[in-house]
Amino acid sequence: MKRRGFVSGSAALAAATLATPAIVRSAFAAASVKPIGWDITPPTDSRENFIAWGRTRGEDPVFLGERWDRFQALVKNKDIWSPATIRAFLLTPREEFAAVNPAIHKRAYEHNFLDIGYGVTMSGPHLQGRMTNVLDIQRTDKVLEIGTGSGCQSGYIANLTENSYTIEIIKPLADRTRGVYDKAIEKGYTEFQHIHTKQADGYYGWEEAAPFDKIIVTCGIDHVPPPLLQQLKSGGVMVIPVGPPGAQRVIKIAKTQGADGSITTSREDIYGGKIVPFVPFTKLEGDKIVGSHNR
C-alpha cells in the first residue's frame, strides 16, 4: 500500500494560506496578542482578574469570559485537575479554531461536538480536557496526536510541551488547519510554533519522529494500531477511543518494559465504561480515503 504525506514547511504554508477561508483570515486580522513564555500563568483567582489579564494581552473579553466559565465547569466535573493542564486550557483560544465555520465560531466553548466540515467535528472542551490531563504531559515530552481536525487539541498540547506532532488524513482539512496555526502564530500565539503537522494515514504513526512519550488518538477504532504501540516509548502513555463504530470507550494504555526486555501494557477506561462516540479512524489508499481501519 502506498502512503503519501507532507510535513509543514514554506510550500505548505503558502498552500494553507490560500486554502484558508476568508472567515478565518478576517478573524486573524484583528489586533495582535502579546506572546507569552513558559513562565507566565494567567490568574485563576477570579473571573474578573482573568478577563483583565487576557484583555491586556489583546484577547476578546467575551471569549475570555466564556473560557473562564467553561474552565470552572471542567474543574467541577473533574475533567481537568493538574496545574499544567489548567494553564493550557486557559491559554488556548478555542475561538480561533472554531472560526473556520461562522455557524460555530461563537459556540466555541459549548459542551458539544461542533461541525467543522469534511465530515468531522471539533470535540467538546470536557473531552479534550480529560484526555489531555490523563496523559500528564511534561514539558520535555514528545507527543503525537492522530486526527488533527480543528487543531484545538494540539493547541492545548503546544501549551504543555515544545514537541507536539499531529497527523490529519484529510488533505484539504490538513491544509486549512496548518493555515490556522500559522495565522495564529503571526497574531502572537507563538506557542503554536511547537506544532509539527503532517498529512498522512495516522494508523502508521510518524515513524521518522518516533518514539513518543505520549500519544493521543481522536478518532474511533476497534483495536489499538500496532504501529502506534510500537512508536510509544516504554513508560509512555496512549489515550485512544476503542470499540465498534459509534460505541467507543476512551482507554488509557500504559506501556512498560521488563528487565528481560518483555513489553507489557495496562489499560484503564478513563470514563469508567461510559460510551463516547468518535468519528471513524479512516484509511488511506494512495491519495484516496477508503473506509476505516476497523477489522
MARVODREN-25099 format. One record per residue (C-alpha): x, y, z; residue number from 1. Coordinates in nm, 4 decimals, decimal comma. Last residue first. Layout:
N
+----------+----------+----------+-----+
:       c1 :       c2 :       c3 : seq :
+----------+----------+----------+-----+
:        X :        Y :        Z : NUM :
...
+----------+----------+----------+-----+
This chain:
295
+----------+----------+----------+-----+
:       c1 :       c2 :       c3 : seq :
+----------+----------+----------+-----+
:  -1,1089 :  -0,5122 :   1,1445 : 295 :
:  -1,1703 :  -0,1395 :   1,1774 : 294 :
:  -0,9178 :   0,0654 :   0,9801 : 293 :
:  -1,1897 :   0,2619 :   0,8037 : 292 :
:  -1,3387 :   0,3026 :   0,4594 : 291 :
:  -1,1411 :   0,4294 :   0,1622 : 290 :
:  -0,9741 :   0,7687 :   0,1786 : 289 :
:  -0,8000 :   0,8275 :  -0,1510 : 288 :
:  -0,4496 :   0,9506 :  -0,2353 : 287 :
:  -0,2880 :   0,6074 :  -0,2430 : 286 :
:  -0,5009 :   0,4033 :  -0,0083 : 285 :
:  -0,5794 :   0,5991 :   0,3091 : 284 :
:  -0,7871 :   0,4518 :   0,5912 : 283 :
:  -1,0303 :   0,6204 :   0,8303 : 282 :
:  -1,0375 :   0,6064 :   1,2088 : 281 :
:  -1,4101 :   0,6734 :   1,2434 : 280 :
:  -1,5598 :   0,9870 :   1,4084 : 279 :
:  -1,5959 :   0,9370 :   1,7822 : 278 :
:  -1,8733 :   0,8113 :   2,0094 : 277 :
:  -1,8150 :   0,8135 :   2,3874 : 276 :
:  -1,9558 :   0,5120 :   2,5746 : 275 :
:  -1,9136 :   0,5309 :   2,9518 : 274 :
:  -1,7231 :   0,2379 :   3,0994 : 273 :
:  -1,5438 :   0,4169 :   3,3825 : 272 :
:  -1,4742 :   0,7313 :   3,1830 : 271 :
:  -1,0934 :   0,6997 :   3,1734 : 270 :
:  -1,1156 :   0,3277 :   3,0957 : 269 :
:  -0,7802 :   0,1876 :   3,2105 : 268 :
:  -0,5486 :  -0,0479 :   3,0260 : 267 :
:  -0,2104 :  -0,1971 :   3,1130 : 266 :
:   0,0602 :  -0,2899 :   2,8663 : 265 :
:   0,3523 :  -0,5289 :   2,8780 : 264 :
:   0,6766 :  -0,5432 :   2,6814 : 263 :
:   0,9459 :  -0,8041 :   2,7538 : 262 :
:   1,3048 :  -0,6813 :   2,7644 : 261 :
:   1,4120 :  -0,9147 :   3,0439 : 260 :
:   1,4143 :  -0,6274 :   3,2936 : 259 :
:   1,0545 :  -0,5562 :   3,1992 : 258 :
:   0,9292 :  -0,2909 :   2,9591 : 257 :
:   0,6188 :  -0,0855 :   3,0302 : 256 :
:   0,3422 :   0,0634 :   2,8179 : 255 :
:   0,0454 :   0,2437 :   2,9732 : 254 :
:  -0,2812 :   0,2496 :   2,7791 : 253 :
:  -0,5591 :   0,4916 :   2,8717 : 252 :
:  -0,8844 :   0,3897 :   2,7046 : 251 :
:  -1,1740 :   0,6045 :   2,5883 : 250 :
:  -1,4682 :   0,3734 :   2,5229 : 249 :
:  -1,6075 :   0,3585 :   2,1728 : 248 :
:  -1,9666 :   0,2996 :   2,0696 : 247 :
:  -2,0245 :   0,4903 :   1,7461 : 246 :
:  -1,8414 :   0,2327 :   1,5346 : 245 :
:  -1,7188 :  -0,0626 :   1,7448 : 244 :
:  -1,4681 :  -0,0051 :   2,0263 : 243 :
:  -1,1540 :   0,1810 :   2,1254 : 242 :
:  -1,1129 :   0,5571 :   2,1766 : 241 :
:  -0,7397 :   0,6178 :   2,2415 : 240 :
:  -0,5177 :   0,7649 :   2,5139 : 239 :
:  -0,1556 :   0,6473 :   2,4948 : 238 :
:   0,1021 :   0,6546 :   2,7743 : 237 :
:   0,4780 :   0,6032 :   2,7759 : 236 :
:   0,6967 :   0,4110 :   3,0192 : 235 :
:   0,8496 :   0,2238 :   2,7282 : 234 :
:   0,8189 :   0,4657 :   2,4418 : 233 :
:   0,5190 :   0,4594 :   2,2081 : 232 :
:   0,6190 :   0,4002 :   1,8443 : 231 :
:   0,5441 :   0,0258 :   1,8712 : 230 :
:   0,2016 :   0,0960 :   2,0202 : 229 :
:   0,1289 :   0,3326 :   1,7338 : 228 :
:   0,2436 :   0,0779 :   1,4754 : 227 :
:   0,0241 :  -0,1924 :   1,6372 : 226 :
:  -0,2989 :   0,0130 :   1,5968 : 225 :
:  -0,5116 :  -0,0435 :   1,9100 : 224 :
:  -0,8370 :  -0,2120 :   1,8145 : 223 :
:  -1,1978 :  -0,1295 :   1,7229 : 222 :
:  -1,1223 :   0,2267 :   1,6093 : 221 :
:  -1,2505 :   0,5752 :   1,6972 : 220 :
:  -1,0837 :   0,9038 :   1,6105 : 219 :
:  -0,9024 :   1,1462 :   1,8433 : 218 :
:  -0,5896 :   0,9439 :   1,9209 : 217 :
:  -0,3454 :   1,0812 :   2,1778 : 216 :
:   0,0117 :   0,9533 :   2,2007 : 215 :
:   0,2619 :   1,0259 :   2,4794 : 214 :
:   0,6346 :   0,9741 :   2,5234 : 213 :
:   0,6871 :   0,9292 :   2,1508 : 212 :
:   0,9483 :   0,7289 :   1,9621 : 211 :
:   0,9279 :   0,8332 :   1,6858 : 210 :
:   0,9782 :   1,1303 :   1,4502 : 209 :
:   1,0683 :   0,9215 :   1,1423 : 208 :
:   0,7954 :   0,6705 :   1,2238 : 207 :
:   0,5066 :   0,9150 :   1,2391 : 206 :
:   0,2096 :   0,6904 :   1,3114 : 205 :
:   0,1036 :   0,4109 :   1,0793 : 204 :
:  -0,2665 :   0,4405 :   1,1621 : 203 :
:  -0,2315 :   0,8162 :   1,1143 : 202 :
:  -0,2729 :   0,7928 :   0,7381 : 201 :
:  -0,0977 :   1,1057 :   0,6142 : 200 :
:  -0,0992 :   1,4840 :   0,6148 : 199 :
:   0,1684 :   1,6068 :   0,8568 : 198 :
:   0,1939 :   1,8843 :   1,1109 : 197 :
:   0,4603 :   1,9883 :   1,3621 : 196 :
:   0,3279 :   2,2064 :   1,6454 : 195 :
:   0,5780 :   2,3887 :   1,8687 : 194 :
:   0,5323 :   2,7116 :   1,6723 : 193 :
:   0,1832 :   2,7102 :   1,8226 : 192 :
:   0,3339 :   2,8657 :   2,1364 : 191 :
:   0,3800 :   3,1839 :   1,9317 : 190 :
:   0,0164 :   3,2836 :   1,9741 : 189 :
:   0,1032 :   3,6356 :   1,8592 : 188 :
:  -0,1139 :   3,7003 :   1,5530 : 187 :
:   0,1514 :   3,5612 :   1,3222 : 186 :
:   0,1460 :   3,2364 :   1,5219 : 185 :
:  -0,2323 :   3,2296 :   1,4931 : 184 :
:  -0,2050 :   3,2736 :   1,1159 : 183 :
:   0,0357 :   2,9812 :   1,1007 : 182 :
:  -0,1811 :   2,7561 :   1,3149 : 181 :
:  -0,4960 :   2,8339 :   1,1150 : 180 :
:  -0,3110 :   2,7753 :   0,7886 : 179 :
:  -0,1977 :   2,4335 :   0,9078 : 178 :
:  -0,5637 :   2,3748 :   0,9884 : 177 :
:  -0,6677 :   2,4528 :   0,6317 : 176 :
:  -0,4031 :   2,2366 :   0,4692 : 175 :
:  -0,4803 :   1,9400 :   0,6980 : 174 :
:  -0,8505 :   1,9865 :   0,6235 : 173 :
:  -0,7808 :   1,9930 :   0,2490 : 172 :
:  -0,5658 :   1,6789 :   0,2848 : 171 :
:  -0,7947 :   1,4644 :   0,5013 : 170 :
:  -0,5664 :   1,2203 :   0,6897 : 169 :
:  -0,4512 :   1,4561 :   0,9648 : 168 :
:  -0,1355 :   1,3915 :   1,1692 : 167 :
:  -0,0086 :   1,5885 :   1,4714 : 166 :
:   0,3286 :   1,6320 :   1,6397 : 165 :
:   0,3914 :   1,8432 :   1,9516 : 164 :
:   0,7415 :   1,8781 :   2,0970 : 163 :
:   0,7647 :   2,2121 :   2,2810 : 162 :
:   0,5397 :   2,0806 :   2,5561 : 161 :
:   0,2344 :   2,1792 :   2,7622 : 160 :
:   0,0969 :   2,4860 :   2,5831 : 159 :
:   0,1563 :   2,3120 :   2,2500 : 158 :
:  -0,0593 :   2,0258 :   2,3800 : 157 :
:  -0,3571 :   2,2557 :   2,4211 : 156 :
:  -0,3215 :   2,3814 :   2,0651 : 155 :
:  -0,2736 :   2,0217 :   1,9562 : 154 :
:  -0,6291 :   1,9587 :   2,0739 : 153 :
:  -0,7555 :   2,2744 :   1,9016 : 152 :
:  -0,6289 :   2,1861 :   1,5557 : 151 :
:  -0,9761 :   2,1657 :   1,4004 : 150 :
:  -0,9154 :   1,8064 :   1,2930 : 149 :
:  -0,5635 :   1,6960 :   1,3820 : 148 :
:  -0,6543 :   1,3263 :   1,3932 : 147 :
:  -0,3705 :   1,1243 :   1,5464 : 146 :
:  -0,1797 :   1,3326 :   1,8013 : 145 :
:   0,1841 :   1,2570 :   1,8833 : 144 :
:   0,3600 :   1,3961 :   2,1908 : 143 :
:   0,7318 :   1,4323 :   2,2626 : 142 :
:   0,7667 :   1,5019 :   2,6328 : 141 :
:   1,0130 :   1,7621 :   2,7665 : 140 :
:   0,7459 :   1,9924 :   2,9149 : 139 :
:   0,5621 :   1,7029 :   3,0732 : 138 :
:   0,2262 :   1,5728 :   2,9540 : 137 :
:   0,0101 :   1,4025 :   3,2174 : 136 :
:  -0,1724 :   1,1973 :   2,9503 : 135 :
:  -0,4860 :   1,1892 :   3,1668 : 134 :
:  -0,4988 :   1,5699 :   3,1570 : 133 :
:  -0,5163 :   1,5775 :   2,7778 : 132 :
:  -0,7936 :   1,3195 :   2,7525 : 131 :
:  -0,9859 :   1,4970 :   3,0282 : 130 :
:  -0,9579 :   1,8434 :   2,8724 : 129 :
:  -1,0380 :   1,7296 :   2,5203 : 128 :
:  -1,3497 :   1,5513 :   2,6443 : 127 :
:  -1,4647 :   1,8452 :   2,8553 : 126 :
:  -1,3778 :   2,1021 :   2,5862 : 125 :
:  -1,6006 :   1,9408 :   2,3208 : 124 :
:  -1,4501 :   1,7725 :   2,0180 : 123 :
:  -1,4313 :   1,9681 :   1,6917 : 122 :
:  -1,6147 :   1,7606 :   1,4357 : 121 :
:  -1,5564 :   1,5696 :   1,1147 : 120 :
:  -1,7480 :   1,5113 :   0,7907 : 119 :
:  -1,5257 :   1,7447 :   0,5881 : 118 :
:  -1,6766 :   2,0412 :   0,7756 : 117 :
:  -1,6005 :   2,1897 :   1,1165 : 116 :
:  -1,9167 :   2,0650 :   1,2899 : 115 :
:  -1,9066 :   2,1158 :   1,6671 : 114 :
:  -1,9101 :   1,8401 :   1,9317 : 113 :
:  -2,0746 :   1,9949 :   2,2340 : 112 :
:  -2,0085 :   2,1424 :   2,5798 : 111 :
:  -2,0073 :   2,4970 :   2,4416 : 110 :
:  -1,6862 :   2,6968 :   2,4477 : 109 :
:  -1,6530 :   2,7577 :   2,0733 : 108 :
:  -2,0193 :   2,8460 :   2,0224 : 107 :
:  -1,9495 :   3,1943 :   1,8830 : 106 :
:  -1,7497 :   3,0456 :   1,5960 : 105 :
:  -1,9934 :   2,7592 :   1,5356 : 104 :
:  -2,2025 :   2,8842 :   1,2428 : 103 :
:  -1,9170 :   3,1002 :   1,1149 : 102 :
:  -1,7151 :   2,7831 :   1,0457 : 101 :
:  -1,3348 :   2,8171 :   1,0296 : 100 :
:  -1,3573 :   3,0489 :   1,3317 :  99 :
:  -1,3877 :   2,7457 :   1,5627 :  98 :
:  -1,0087 :   2,7139 :   1,5784 :  97 :
:  -0,9570 :   3,0762 :   1,6809 :  96 :
:  -1,2492 :   3,0555 :   1,9236 :  95 :
:  -1,0783 :   2,7730 :   2,1113 :  94 :
:  -0,8159 :   3,0252 :   2,2287 :  93 :
:  -0,5771 :   2,8096 :   2,4375 :  92 :
:  -0,4194 :   2,9899 :   2,7346 :  91 :
:  -0,6819 :   2,8977 :   2,9949 :  90 :
:  -0,6798 :   2,5352 :   2,8820 :  89 :
:  -0,3004 :   2,5063 :   2,8945 :  88 :
:  -0,2830 :   2,6651 :   3,2408 :  87 :
:  -0,5424 :   2,4197 :   3,3719 :  86 :
:  -0,3458 :   2,1366 :   3,2105 :  85 :
:  -0,0250 :   2,2426 :   3,3872 :  84 :
:  -0,1969 :   2,2993 :   3,7228 :  83 :
:  -0,3400 :   1,9449 :   3,7152 :  82 :
:  -0,7147 :   1,8982 :   3,7600 :  81 :
:  -0,9020 :   1,8895 :   3,4330 :  80 :
:  -1,2137 :   1,6860 :   3,3610 :  79 :
:  -1,3092 :   1,6736 :   3,7285 :  78 :
:  -1,6671 :   1,7936 :   3,6605 :  77 :
:  -1,6159 :   2,0973 :   3,8846 :  76 :
:  -1,2781 :   2,1675 :   3,7214 :  75 :
:  -1,4248 :   2,1496 :   3,3715 :  74 :
:  -1,7240 :   2,3659 :   3,4697 :  73 :
:  -1,4941 :   2,6375 :   3,6073 :  72 :
:  -1,2850 :   2,6241 :   3,2901 :  71 :
:  -1,6036 :   2,6587 :   3,0846 :  70 :
:  -1,6871 :   2,9807 :   3,2685 :  69 :
:  -1,3333 :   3,1121 :   3,2248 :  68 :
:  -1,3324 :   3,0412 :   2,8530 :  67 :
:  -1,6708 :   3,2093 :   2,8162 :  66 :
:  -1,5412 :   3,5184 :   2,9923 :  65 :
:  -1,2292 :   3,5242 :   2,7749 :  64 :
:  -1,4492 :   3,4838 :   2,4658 :  63 :
:  -1,6375 :   3,7997 :   2,5580 :  62 :
:  -1,3211 :   3,9822 :   2,6665 :  61 :
:  -1,1548 :   3,9329 :   2,3229 :  60 :
:  -0,7790 :   3,8917 :   2,3611 :  59 :
:  -0,5068 :   4,1590 :   2,3498 :  58 :
:  -0,2743 :   4,0518 :   2,6319 :  57 :
:  -0,4139 :   4,3280 :   2,8486 :  56 :
:  -0,7585 :   4,1912 :   2,7692 :  55 :
:  -0,6437 :   3,8483 :   2,8871 :  54 :
:  -0,5273 :   3,9801 :   3,2230 :  53 :
:  -0,8492 :   4,1768 :   3,2752 :  52 :
:  -1,0539 :   3,8698 :   3,1832 :  51 :
:  -0,8609 :   3,6544 :   3,4319 :  50 :
:  -0,8886 :   3,9176 :   3,7050 :  49 :
:  -1,2642 :   3,9491 :   3,6609 :  48 :
:  -1,3233 :   3,5746 :   3,6538 :  47 :
:  -1,1398 :   3,5313 :   3,9833 :  46 :
:  -0,8428 :   3,3602 :   4,1491 :  45 :
:  -0,7080 :   3,1763 :   3,8442 :  44 :
:  -0,4662 :   3,4387 :   3,7132 :  43 :
:  -0,2856 :   3,3540 :   3,3883 :  42 :
:   0,0466 :   3,1667 :   3,4100 :  41 :
:   0,3641 :   3,3048 :   3,2521 :  40 :
:   0,6995 :   3,1296 :   3,2981 :  39 :
:   0,6596 :   2,9281 :   2,9790 :  38 :
:   0,6628 :   3,2471 :   2,7741 :  37 :
:   0,3917 :   3,4737 :   2,6379 :  36 :
:   0,3269 :   3,6420 :   2,3040 :  35 :
:   0,1135 :   3,9572 :   2,3215 :  34 :
:  -0,1977 :   3,9407 :   2,1080 :  33 :
:  -0,2302 :   4,1084 :   1,7690 :  32 :
:  -0,5263 :   4,3233 :   1,6741 :  31 :
:  -0,7688 :   4,1519 :   1,4380 :  30 :
:  -0,6645 :   4,0076 :   1,1004 :  29 :
:  -0,6889 :   3,6552 :   1,2432 :  28 :
:  -1,0683 :   3,6570 :   1,2290 :  27 :
:  -1,0588 :   3,8045 :   0,8786 :  26 :
:  -0,8331 :   3,5256 :   0,7571 :  25 :
:  -1,0520 :   3,2605 :   0,9152 :  24 :
:  -1,3757 :   3,3942 :   0,7660 :  23 :
:  -1,1996 :   3,4374 :   0,4319 :  22 :
:  -1,1351 :   3,0638 :   0,4119 :  21 :
:  -0,7811 :   2,9239 :   0,4454 :  20 :
:  -0,6829 :   2,7411 :   0,1263 :  19 :
:  -0,4563 :   3,0193 :   0,0000 :  18 :
:  -0,2802 :   3,0409 :   0,3359 :  17 :
:  -0,2558 :   2,6633 :   0,3522 :  16 :
:  -0,0898 :   2,6461 :   0,0128 :  15 :
:   0,1677 :   2,9082 :   0,1084 :  14 :
:   0,2313 :   2,7439 :   0,4440 :  13 :
:   0,2655 :   2,4019 :   0,2837 :  12 :
:   0,5265 :   2,5373 :   0,0452 :  11 :
:   0,7162 :   2,7040 :   0,3302 :  10 :
:   0,7088 :   2,3970 :   0,5523 :   9 :
:   0,4709 :   2,1606 :   0,7290 :   8 :
:   0,5188 :   1,7936 :   0,6514 :   7 :
:   0,3506 :   1,6157 :   0,3649 :   6 :
:   0,2088 :   1,2708 :   0,3239 :   5 :
:   0,1772 :   0,9782 :   0,0891 :   4 :
:   0,1013 :   0,6160 :   0,1619 :   3 :
:   0,1365 :   0,3391 :  -0,0960 :   2 :
:   0,0000 :   0,0000 :   0,0000 :   1 :
+----------+----------+----------+-----+
